[in-house]
Amino acid sequence: MELREQFERVKSASKELALISDERKNKILLSVAQAIIEQKDMLLEENAKDLARMEKSNPLYDRLQLTKARLEGIASDMRHVATLENPLGKVLKHRILENGLILSRVTVPFGVIGVIYEARPNVSFDVFSLCFKSGNACVLKGGRDADDSNRAIIGLIHKVLEQEGVNPSVVELLPATHEATGEMLNAVGYIDVCIPRGGKKLIQFVRDTARVPVIETGAGVVNTYFDEFGSLKIGIPVINNAKTRRVSVCNALDCLIIHEKRLGDLAELCEKMAEKNVIIYADEKSYPALEGKYPANLLQHATEESFGTEFMDYKMAVKTVGSLDEAIQHIDKFGSGHSESIITDNNENAVRFQKEVDAACVYVNAPTSFTDGAQFGLGAEIGISTQKLGPRGPMALEEMCTYKWLIEGNGQIRP
């Protein structure tokens, strides 16, 4: 009953949000950004409580950790969102029918967006900024691992909203319990769309359980194909950046696919990864190409489970193929529709790869680490949608909107 009352408050607040001008929203976002900087010590203290409960060896530790630099980056992203064009009220279609009816299709908020996420407290800020700017109220359900951080973040946002005379229930944080997750997924009539942001198991659970509409995001089983015509000059930094920049994020590389004619270059492609202690699971053909050239304690034989796994760790699989067709088939079987890349100097192969690979983001000669709303110039993002119905790829401001038809008449009736 307590959560139902919380849902009702958010639903009511979403109606009030529709009356706030874009200019005022921007001012409030800037105030929240300033509060992040002013209260960074408090936020770091609360985050430290969460970090103390997690082993540093846990791949999620990096996602969970807030630092002064990361808080400054979060504040900067929020300021950037405030500068973005208002996504609401855009006329997508306009026509006048033969009977004189005037039709317009315009962008509007979803209303209330529910987001379920794991050990990533920055998501609390990102979701609030995007939802608030796009006129949506939001219900957040974080994980236990980040609960102290999330409560501090939402408390800070609520304080700013109250100071600005805005109903703080435009953003609410649910308890970090499984029961709260169940209530959110069944909040028909209160939550208009639910977005899970996390690993494969979380997304499958939400998809299989929810009675409210769901937009799937997050799970990234990411491959990069080093083609027969791939450039080492490009491949070495691209593959290393995709794998080791941040291993805990969804756009990190999980499997390097290599053409069998380029196995002689595999050790050089992987050389820098040894510096980061990346464990490589090499298939039958690639293992001999690395044996004796890659640290023995970091080299293992691949199994069937090595492929199709989102490692979120300093681990990577290697798959050998005999053609571009085999590479695409491997991606079709083991990829998650998130981000895929080819490294090649052959334009025909590059065009085929981008046409035939079924993923939200498909790269040529660039790392999948660029799959990010901010990197795409969209501002912050709620997640990367891997589905085909509705938004696909980085979900930023425009993806936080739906539309409705507005019809103006002058007494016309239908015969």
N, C-alpha and C positions, 0 to 999 in steps of 0.2 A: 504493500500500500504506500509505503514511504517513497519508493521509486516512481510509482504511478503519479504521485503528487509532483515529483520532480519533473517528470515528462510533461505534465500539464503546465507547469511554470514555463518550461522552455517553449512549448507550443504557443502560449500566450505572448511570451516575449518576442517570438518571431513575427507576430503581427505588428508589434510596436516598432520592430526593426525596419519594417517597410516604410515607416514614416520619417526615418532619419536620412538627411541629405548626404550625398556623396562627399561633399566638402566637410561635413561634420564627422563622418566616418574616418576620413583621412586624418583629421586633427586628433581623433581618439587613438588611431593606430600610432601616430607619432608620439603621443603621450605614453602609450604602453612601451614603445621602443626606448624612450628616455628612462622609464621606470626600470627596465631591464638593466640598463647601465648603472643606475643609481642603487639598485638592490642586488647587484651581482654577487656580493659577499654572502648575502642571505641565501640566494639561490644555490650557490656553490656549497654552502654548509648543509643544506637539505639534500643536495645531490650526493654529498659525501656519505650521508647515512645510507643511501641506497647502494653506493659503491662498496661500502664496508660489508655488505651482505653477499657480495658476489666475488668469486675468485677472479683474479686478474687474468688467468689463463682462459677464462670463458670468452668465446668469440663475441658475445653480446656486451662485454665490458666496454669496448670502444664506443658502441652505440649509446650505452647508458651514460657515459661520462660527459659532463659539462665542464668547460674550461672558460677562463676569461675571454680567450680568443673566440671560442665558439659562441659565447653569449653575445659578444660584439658582432659576430657574423649574423646571428639570429636577429639582433636589433637592426642591423643594416638591411637584412632581407625584408623586415617589416616596414622599414622606411620606404623601401623600393616598392612594395605592394601599394603603399599609400600614393605613389606617383603614377600607378597604372591607370589606364582608362577604365572608367566605370563600365562594367559588363552588362548592366541592366538597362532595359528600355531600348535596346537596339532593334531596329526594324529589319527583320530578316527577309520578309516578303511583303509586298504591297500590291494590291490589284483592285480594280473596280469591275464588278460583274456586269453582265448585260442588263440585269434588273436594277442596277444602280447601287447595290450593296458594296460598301467599301470594306475590304478585308486587309488586315495587317497581322503579321506574325511577329511578336516581340519577345525579347528575352526577359525572363523573370526568375526569381530564386526558386530552388526546390522547396524551401520552407524550413524544415529541420533535418539536419544531416547528422547521422550517428557514425562515429569512427571508433573502431576497436583496433588497438595497437599494442605492441609489446614494449620492450625496454628502450624506448626512444623518447625521452622527455622533450626534445626539440619539436616533436610532432605536435605537442600541445600548443605551442606558439604558432607553428605553421598553419594548423587547422583553424585556429581562431582567426588569424589575420585574413586568410582566404575566405572563410565563411562570412566574417563580419563585413568585409569589403563587398562581397557578392550578395549581401542581404539575407544570408542564411543564419539561423540560430544553430547551435551544435551541441550534441551530447557526446561526451568523450568517455571512453572506457579504456584506461591504461592498464598495464600489467602490474602485478605485485612488486616486481623488481624495481620499478620507477615510481612507486606510489608517493614517497616523500617529496620527490622532485616535482611530480605532477601537481600535488596539492599546493605546494609553494607557488608554482607557476599560475594556477587558476586563481589562487588567493590574490596574487599580484594583479592579475587582469581584472578581477572583481573590484578591487580597490580603486583602480583607475576608472572603471565604468561608473561606479557610484559617485566618484568625484565629478564626473562629466554629466551626471544626471541621466544615465542610461540604465535600464533594467539589467542587473548583472546576470540574470538567468538566460541571456542570449548565449551564454556558454556555461555548461554544467559538467562536472566530473562525477561519474558514478563510482561507487566503491569498487576496489580491485578484487572482486570475487567472481567465481563462476556463475553464481546466482544472478548477479547484475548483468552478466553477458546474456544469459537466457532471457531476462526481462527485456533488454534492449532489442534482441532479435525478434521478440514477439510484441513489440510496442506498435501494433497496427493502429493507425489513426493519430499517432503522435510523431513517429519518425518516418520521414518520406523516403529516405534512402540510407542504406548502411554501407560503409566502406571499411572493409578489414585491411589493415596494413601490417603485414608480418609474414611469417613463414608459411610453407605449404600446408601444414597441418591446421593452422589457424584459419586460413582461407577456406579449406575444405569443410571445416566444422561450421563456419558461418554460412557457406553456400548450402550445406545440407540441412541446416537447422532453421535458418531465418524464415519468418513469415512476412517480413518487410522486404522491399526490393533491395538487391545487393549489386554493387559495382566491385568486381574483383580487381585487387591490386596487389603488388608486392612480390610474390614468388618469382624469383629470377634464376632459372637455370640457363646460364649464359655461355655461348660458344663463340670462338673465333677460329675461322678457317684460314690457315696459311696455304695459299694456293701454289700450284706448280710454278706460277709466274710471280710469286710474291717477292717483295724487296726486303732484304735483311735490314737495310738502313731504316725502313719504315717499321718492319715487323718487330724488331728488338724492343724499341721504346714503347710501341703501341701495346704489345702483349704484356710487357712488364707493368705498364701503367694500369691496364685493365685488371690485372691480377692483384697487384700489391698496393695500389694507391690507398684503398680502404677495403679490407677483405670482408667486413661485416655488412656491407651495403648490397642492395639487390642487383646493382648493375655490375658487380664484380665478376670477373671471368672464372668459370668453373671448368671448362674443357677446351683445350687447344686441339683443334683438328688439323692434321698436317698431311699434305700430299706425299705419297711414298717416295716420289722423286726428290723430295727435299729433306729426307731424313738425315742426310749428311749435315744439314744446317741446324738440326734440332738442339744440339748441345749449346750452340751459340745463342739460339733464341731464348734458351732457358737459363743461361749463365748467371744473369743478374738476380734471378729468383733465389739462387742459393744463398745470396747475401741476406735475404729475408727469411731463410729457413723454410722455404715452401716445399712441402712434401708433394712429390709427383707420383701419380698412379699411371704408369705407362702400360700401354697394351703390348701384345706379343711382338709386334713389328718395331715399335718405338723403343722398347726396353734396351735392346742391344745398342741402339744409337746413343743412348745416354749412359750406359754402363761404363764405368771407368772415367767418365767425363763429368758426371754430376755426382755430388756427395752420396756415397753409398747409404748413409743413414737417412737420407731424404728421398731415396728412390725405392718405390715398391711396385709390384706387379698389379695391374688393374684387374678388377673383377667386374661383373655385370653391374654391381651396385655403384661402381665408380662413375658411371655415366647416368645422367639424369638426376644427379645430386647437387643441391645448392649448398656448397660447403660452408660459406660464411666464415672462412678460416684460411690459414696459409696452406691450402691444399688445392691441387689441380689435377685433373685427368688429362691424358693425351690419347687421342684416337688417330690411327693411321687410315687413310683412304686412298683409293686409286684414281678418283676422278671427282669433279665438281658434283656430279650427280650423287655419288656416295656421300659426300659431305652434306648435301641438302637432305638426303634421306636420314642421315644420323640426326640432324637438327630436328627434322619432322618427328622423329621417334622420341628424342630425349629432351628437346627444348621446351620451354614453358610459354613461348609467345611474348617474351619480354624484350630482349635485345640480342642481336646477332651481328657478327662482323666478318668481313672477308678482307684479306690482305693480298692484293694482286695488282700487277701492272697490265693485266689483260682486260681491256674495256668490255669485251663481249662477256667474259666471265663475271665481271662486276655487275653488268646490267642484268644478266640472268639471275645472279644471286639476289639482287634487290627485288626482282620481280617474283621469284619463286619461293623465297623464304617467307614463311608466315609468322611474322612477329610485329610488335608495335613499333619497334625502332630497328632499322636495318642499315648498317654502316659499311662503308668502303674505305679502307686505309685509315681508320680512326678507331680509338678505343671506345668500348661500350660504357666507360666511366662517364661519358658525356650525357648519358640518359638521365636528365635531371631538369626540372622545371626552370630553375634559375639559369642553368647553362644554356637552355633553349631560349632564354630571354623572356620567360613567362612569369618571372617572379618566383615566389615560393610555390610548393606543390603539396598536395595531399598524398599523392602516391603515383605509381605508374600502373595504369590500367592495362591488363593483358587480355581483356575480353574484346569482342567485336561489336556487340550491341551497345550503343551509346558511346561514351568517351573511350578513347584508346590512346595509350602513351601517357606522358606527363599530364596529371590532372591539376590544372591551375585555375585561374579565375573564370575563363570562359566555360570550362568544364563543370563549374559549380552552378551553372544555370540550366534551366529548361526553357520552354517557351509556351506561350498561349496565343490563341487567335482573338483578335479584337475585331468586332463587326459593327459597322455603323450603317443604320438604315434610315428610311424616311417613310415608314409605314408599309413597306413591301410585305406581301404575303406569298406563301408558296402555293402554287396551283395544285 
